[in-house]
Amino acid sequence: MPRSSTTRGTDHDIHDVLVIGSGPGGASAAYWLAEAGWDVVVVEKKRFPREKTCGDGLTPRSVRQLYDMGIGNDIERYHRYEGLRAVAFGHTLELPWPSHSTFPSHGFVVARRDLDILVAERARKAGALVLEGVQAHEPLLVDVRAESSSKHGDDQGPVCAGALITDTASGSVGEIRARYVVVADGANSRFGRALGTTRNRSWPMGMALRGYYRSSSHDDPWIESHLDIRDKSGTVVPGYGWIFPMGDGRVNVGAGLLSTSGRFKGVNTTHLLEQFIAQAPRRWGLSESSSCGEPTGGRLPMGLSVGPRVIKDALLVGDAGACINPFNGEGIAYAYESGRIAAATVADALTTGDRGALEHYEKELQAAYGTYFKMARAFVKAISNPAAMRVLLGTGMHSTAVMEWVMRIMANLLRADHTGPAEATYKMLEALVPKPS
């Protein structure tokens, strides 16, 4: 059973958990912890509603998490789509989401401006205290050898016991203390870096830019992905362009690039997006006059490339911990899932009083994603060669069946209870990939 917060060597109130950031990962962790009865406080540096750079597409993995959090009715009012329209090398295939016993066979497109409010409010209704306009700018470190009698304290040294905070409106400063901290402040994660995390620079980094456009095809039943996006010289680059219908008169249009080698580090994503828009099918009506504003973008660390994700009594979730699928750049689902895993881990540590229980978080992540992400990184490296990419995609786009297998693998919708062509192919490839250490 959850236990109430108590003071640990100070006169300040101590929460069970402090969550830094109320995006998908943070709001998910906050919801599951609050739903279980723990004392949770969330700090969000901006105020809702706020814009967030994202493709806005929710895959079946994301939808499953939202349903589990009880937000199904809220999500159903947004634009529902049935699958992916893949376009490459002169071929177009419409691929419905594959059937699965655990995940639904549909997705939604929901602007993060709306989506993040829904999940944060769900966490608030579950009992979490959500503080908007409050920035956690520095970890509050304490020496557990002095403040804790935990059997793990003597050899752990300073731990993160909360955060120094600033009210973004008034500028007033203060602190929030907590037994454990969940770091969910996004891809740049200043809070994580302050704790000592680093990124493995030899692993792929995603770069993406997106904008909104008015379109008469805003209610198309397919999200569209162009897999042969090209740089200014006309060379196919590892990445893709997307057009996601939003059902509200707009489409989300973007270009993503995987920086896998020195050859592509100089590619300008703004120019890449401009070229993609100029080459996009006319039915979408994309032009400067249909633009809803300047595009925004950012960098996305992928495949668990940031770590450690358990550090000084803090856990990194979502983009902050590089929980992004290198196969397709999907981050929302993995943020929800990693937030849920973190919540279960922290709840275990709170229940048992054993700080060492936090180490199970990394083990759970590796069990869920380790081998899969390692295979994805190998795939990304392979397609950084334009010739290899042309052979792989050019061959696959001639067969709907093959691309359905590819979609099941890349969307991480493989079935543990079924052995089909996609599962057999994955197992064959998996055997060639060393297990993560």
C-alpha positions in Angstrom: 0.0 0.0 0.0 1.2 3.6 -0.7 2.6 5.3 2.3 2.4 9.0 3.1 5.4 11.3 2.6 7.5 12.0 5.6 10.3 14.4 6.3 13.9 13.2 5.7 16.4 15.3 7.6 14.6 18.6 6.8 11.7 20.7 7.7 10.5 20.7 4.1 7.6 18.6 3.0 8.8 15.7 0.9 6.6 14.2 -1.9 6.9 10.6 -2.9 7.7 11.5 -6.5 8.6 14.6 -8.5 8.1 14.4 -12.2 10.0 16.9 -14.4 7.8 17.7 -17.5 4.2 16.8 -18.4 4.7 15.6 -22.0 3.8 11.9 -22.8 6.4 10.3 -20.6 6.0 12.5 -17.6 2.2 12.6 -17.7 2.1 8.8 -18.1 4.4 8.2 -15.1 2.4 10.7 -13.0 -0.9 9.1 -13.9 0.1 5.6 -13.0 1.7 6.7 -9.8 -1.1 8.9 -8.7 -3.7 6.2 -9.7 -1.8 3.9 -7.3 -2.2 6.4 -4.5 1.3 7.9 -4.3 1.9 11.6 -3.6 3.1 13.0 -7.0 3.9 16.5 -8.1 4.5 17.4 -11.7 6.3 20.6 -12.9 5.7 21.9 -16.4 7.7 25.0 -17.5 5.0 26.1 -19.9 1.3 26.7 -19.5 -1.3 24.7 -21.3 -2.3 24.9 -24.1 1.2 24.9 -25.5 2.6 23.9 -28.9 5.0 21.0 -29.3 7.0 20.0 -32.3 5.8 16.6 -33.3 4.3 14.6 -36.2 1.1 14.3 -34.1 0.5 10.7 -35.3 -0.6 8.2 -32.7 0.1 4.6 -33.7 -1.7 1.5 -32.2 0.9 1.3 -29.5 0.1 4.9 -28.4 -3.6 4.3 -28.6 -3.4 1.3 -26.4 -1.7 3.3 -23.7 -4.3 6.1 -23.9 -7.1 3.5 -23.7 -5.5 2.0 -20.6 -5.4 5.4 -19.0 -9.1 5.8 -19.6 -8.8 8.5 -22.3 -10.5 6.5 -25.0 -13.6 8.6 -25.3 -11.6 11.8 -25.5 -9.3 10.5 -28.2 -12.2 9.1 -30.3 -13.3 12.6 -31.2 -10.1 13.3 -33.1 -9.2 12.1 -36.6 -9.0 8.4 -36.9 -6.9 6.8 -39.6 -6.6 3.2 -40.8 -3.0 2.8 -41.8 -0.1 4.0 -43.8 0.1 5.1 -47.4 3.8 4.4 -48.4 5.2 6.2 -51.4 8.7 5.5 -52.8 10.4 5.1 -56.2 7.2 5.7 -58.2 5.1 3.2 -56.3 2.3 3.7 -53.8 1.0 1.1 -51.4 -1.9 1.5 -48.8 -1.1 -0.7 -45.8 -3.7 -1.1 -43.1 -2.4 -1.4 -39.5 -1.7 -5.1 -39.0 -4.0 -7.0 -36.7 -2.8 -7.7 -33.2 -4.2 -9.3 -30.0 -2.9 -6.5 -27.8 -3.1 -3.3 -29.9 -6.0 -1.8 -31.9 -5.8 -1.8 -35.7 -6.2 2.0 -36.0 -4.5 5.2 -35.0 -5.4 8.9 -34.5 -3.8 12.2 -35.4 -4.0 14.6 -32.5 -2.0 17.8 -32.2 0.2 17.7 -29.1 -1.3 21.0 -28.1 -4.5 19.1 -27.4 -3.1 15.6 -26.6 -0.8 16.7 -23.7 -3.6 18.6 -22.0 -5.7 15.5 -22.0 -3.1 13.2 -20.4 -1.9 15.8 -17.9 -5.5 16.4 -16.9 -6.0 12.7 -16.5 -3.0 12.6 -14.2 -4.4 15.5 -12.2 -7.8 13.8 -11.8 -6.0 10.7 -10.6 -4.5 12.8 -7.8 -1.3 14.3 -9.2 -0.5 17.9 -8.4 0.4 19.5 -11.8 2.2 22.9 -11.5 2.2 24.8 -14.8 4.6 27.6 -15.5 7.2 26.1 -13.1 10.7 25.2 -14.4 12.9 22.7 -12.7 16.3 24.1 -13.6 18.7 22.3 -11.3 18.8 19.0 -9.4 18.7 19.2 -5.6 21.4 16.8 -4.5 21.8 15.4 -1.0 24.2 13.0 0.6 22.1 9.9 1.5 24.9 8.8 3.8 23.9 11.7 6.0 20.1 11.7 5.4 19.1 8.1 4.9 19.5 4.8 6.7 18.9 2.9 3.5 21.2 -0.1 3.1 22.0 1.3 -0.3 22.9 4.7 0.9 26.4 4.1 2.1 27.8 3.3 -1.3 25.6 5.5 -3.5 26.7 9.0 -2.5 24.7 12.1 -3.5 21.2 11.5 -4.9 18.6 13.7 -6.5 16.2 14.6 -3.8 14.2 17.1 -5.8 14.7 20.2 -7.8 15.4 23.9 -7.6 12.5 25.6 -9.3 11.6 29.0 -10.8 8.1 30.4 -11.4 8.3 31.5 -15.0 5.8 34.3 -14.5 7.0 35.9 -11.3 10.7 34.8 -11.4 10.4 33.6 -7.8 12.6 30.6 -6.9 12.2 27.7 -4.5 12.6 24.0 -4.3 10.5 20.8 -4.4 11.7 17.8 -2.5 10.8 14.2 -3.3 12.0 10.7 -2.5 12.4 9.9 -6.2 12.5 12.0 -9.4 11.2 11.1 -12.9 13.0 13.1 -15.6 10.7 13.8 -18.6 11.9 17.1 -19.9 12.3 16.1 -23.5 15.0 15.4 -26.1 17.4 18.1 -24.9 16.9 17.1 -21.2 18.9 19.8 -19.4 17.9 18.3 -16.1 19.2 14.9 -17.2 22.5 16.4 -18.4 22.9 18.2 -15.0 22.6 14.8 -13.3 25.4 13.4 -15.5 23.7 11.8 -18.5 25.4 11.7 -21.9 24.6 10.6 -25.4 26.4 7.9 -27.4 27.3 9.9 -30.4 28.1 6.9 -32.6 24.4 6.0 -32.5 21.8 7.6 -34.8 20.3 11.0 -34.1 17.1 12.1 -35.7 16.5 15.6 -37.0 13.0 16.7 -38.0 11.0 19.7 -39.1 7.3 20.1 -39.3 4.6 22.6 -40.2 0.8 22.8 -40.5 -0.9 23.4 -43.9 -4.6 23.9 -44.8 -5.7 21.1 -47.1 -9.0 19.9 -48.6 -7.7 16.3 -47.9 -7.5 16.9 -44.2 -9.7 13.9 -43.5 -7.9 11.4 -45.6 -8.1 7.9 -43.9 -4.4 7.3 -44.4 -1.3 8.9 -43.0 1.2 9.3 -45.9 4.9 8.6 -45.7 7.4 9.3 -48.6 10.3 7.0 -48.1 12.6 8.3 -50.9 13.1 11.8 -49.7 16.0 13.6 -51.4 18.5 16.2 -50.7 19.3 19.2 -52.9 21.4 17.1 -55.3 18.5 14.6 -55.8 20.2 11.9 -53.8 17.9 9.7 -51.6 18.8 10.3 -47.9 18.0 8.1 -44.9 14.8 9.6 -43.6 11.3 10.3 -44.8 8.7 12.9 -45.5 5.3 12.7 -44.0 1.8 14.1 -44.5 -0.6 13.4 -41.6 -4.2 14.5 -42.1 -5.7 16.0 -38.9 -9.4 16.1 -39.7 -9.7 19.8 -38.7 -8.9 21.4 -42.1 -5.1 21.0 -41.6 -2.4 18.4 -42.3 0.8 18.0 -40.4 3.7 18.0 -42.9 7.3 17.2 -42.0 10.7 15.8 -43.0 12.8 13.6 -40.8 16.5 12.8 -41.4 18.7 10.2 -39.7 22.2 11.6 -39.1 24.0 8.3 -39.5 27.2 9.4 -41.1 29.3 12.4 -41.8 27.8 12.6 -45.3 24.4 13.6 -44.0 25.4 15.9 -41.2 25.4 18.9 -43.5 21.9 18.4 -44.8 19.7 21.4 -44.1 16.3 20.2 -42.8 14.6 23.4 -43.8 15.7 23.0 -47.4 14.8 19.3 -47.2 11.3 20.2 -46.1 10.9 22.8 -48.8 11.9 20.3 -51.5 9.6 17.7 -50.1 6.6 20.2 -50.1 7.4 21.2 -53.7 7.4 17.5 -54.8 4.4 16.4 -52.7 1.3 15.1 -54.5 -0.9 18.0 -55.7 -4.0 16.6 -54.0 -2.7 17.8 -50.7 -2.6 21.4 -51.9 0.6 22.3 -50.1 2.0 25.7 -50.9 3.3 28.8 -49.2 -0.2 30.3 -49.3 -1.7 27.2 -47.5 0.9 27.3 -44.8 -0.4 28.0 -41.2 2.9 29.4 -40.0 6.7 28.8 -39.8 7.7 25.2 -39.3 9.5 24.1 -36.2 11.9 21.3 -35.5 14.5 19.7 -33.3 16.9 16.8 -32.7 15.8 13.4 -31.5 18.2 11.0 -29.7 17.1 7.5 -30.6 17.4 3.9 -29.6 18.3 4.3 -25.9 21.4 6.4 -26.9 21.2 8.6 -23.7 22.2 7.2 -20.4 22.4 6.2 -17.7 18.6 6.2 -17.4 18.8 5.4 -13.7 21.0 7.9 -12.0 21.1 9.4 -8.5 17.6 8.2 -7.6 16.2 9.6 -10.8 14.8 7.8 -13.8 14.8 9.2 -17.4 11.7 8.4 -19.5 10.6 9.2 -23.0 12.7 11.4 -25.2 14.9 12.4 -22.2 16.1 8.8 -22.1 16.2 8.4 -25.9 13.2 6.0 -25.9 12.6 6.6 -29.6 12.2 3.9 -32.3 15.0 4.3 -34.8 13.0 2.3 -37.4 10.4 5.0 -37.8 11.1 7.9 -35.4 8.1 7.1 -33.2 8.5 8.5 -29.7 5.0 9.1 -28.2 4.2 5.4 -27.6 7.6 4.7 -26.1 7.2 7.8 -23.8 3.9 6.5 -22.5 5.3 3.0 -22.1 8.6 4.0 -20.4 6.6 6.3 -18.1 4.4 3.4 -17.1 7.5 1.2 -16.5 9.1 3.9 -14.5 6.0 4.3 -12.4 5.9 0.6 -11.6 9.6 0.7 -10.7 9.3 3.7 -8.4 6.2 2.3 -6.7 8.2 -0.8 -5.9 11.0 1.2 -4.4 8.5 3.3 -2.4 6.7 0.2 -1.2 9.8 -1.8 -0.2 12.0 1.2 0.9 14.7 -0.3 -1.2 16.5 2.2 -3.5 18.1 -0.6 -5.3 14.7 -1.5 -6.8 15.3 1.4 -9.2 17.8 -0.7 -11.2 14.9 -2.9 -12.4 13.8 0.0 -14.6 16.8 -0.4 -16.9 16.4 -4.1 -17.0 12.7 -3.7 -18.0 13.7 -1.3 -20.7 16.3 -3.6 -22.1 13.9 -6.5 -22.0 11.2 -4.5 -23.9 13.4 -2.6 -26.4 17.1 -3.6 -26.1 17.4 -6.1 -28.9 14.7 -4.5 -31.0 16.4 -1.1 -30.9 19.8 -2.6 -31.6 18.4 -4.2 -34.7 16.9 -0.9 -35.7 20.2 0.9 -35.3 21.8 -1.7 -37.6 19.0 -1.1 -40.1 19.5 2.6 -40.0 23.2 2.2 -40.6 22.5 0.0 -43.6 20.1 2.4 -45.3 22.6 5.3 -44.9 24.1 3.8 -48.1 21.9 5.2 -50.9 22.5 2.2 -53.1 21.5 -0.2 -50.3 18.4 1.9 -49.6 17.4 1.9 -53.2 17.7 -1.9 -53.4 15.8 -2.5 -50.1 13.0 -0.1 -50.7 12.8 -0.5 -54.5 12.4 -4.2 -54.0 10.0 -4.0 -51.1 7.7 -1.5 -52.8 6.9 -4.0 -55.5 5.1 -6.3 -53.0 2.3 -5.4 -50.7 2.9 -8.6 -48.7 6.5 -7.7 -48.1 5.8 -4.2 -47.1 3.1 -5.4 -44.7 5.8 -7.5 -43.0 8.1 -4.5 -43.0 5.4 -2.3 -41.5 4.7 -4.9 -38.7 8.4 -5.0 -37.8 9.1 -1.2 -38.0 5.9 -0.3 -36.0 6.9 -2.9 -33.4 3.6 -4.8 -33.8 5.1 -8.3 -33.8 3.0 -11.0 -32.3 4.4 -13.2 -29.5 1.5 -15.6 -29.9 1.7 -16.0 -33.6 4.4 -17.0 -36.1 3.8 -15.3 -39.5 6.3 -14.1 -42.2 7.1 -10.9 -40.3 7.8 -12.7 -37.0 9.9 -15.4 -38.8 11.9 -12.7 -40.6 12.4 -10.8 -37.3 13.6 -13.9 -35.5 16.0 -14.7 -38.2 17.5 -11.2 -38.0 17.4 -11.2 -34.2 19.6 -14.3 -34.2 22.3 -12.3 -36.0 22.2 -9.4 -33.5 24.2 -9.7 -30.2 22.1 -9.3 -27.1 22.4 -6.0 -25.4 24.7 -6.1 -22.4 
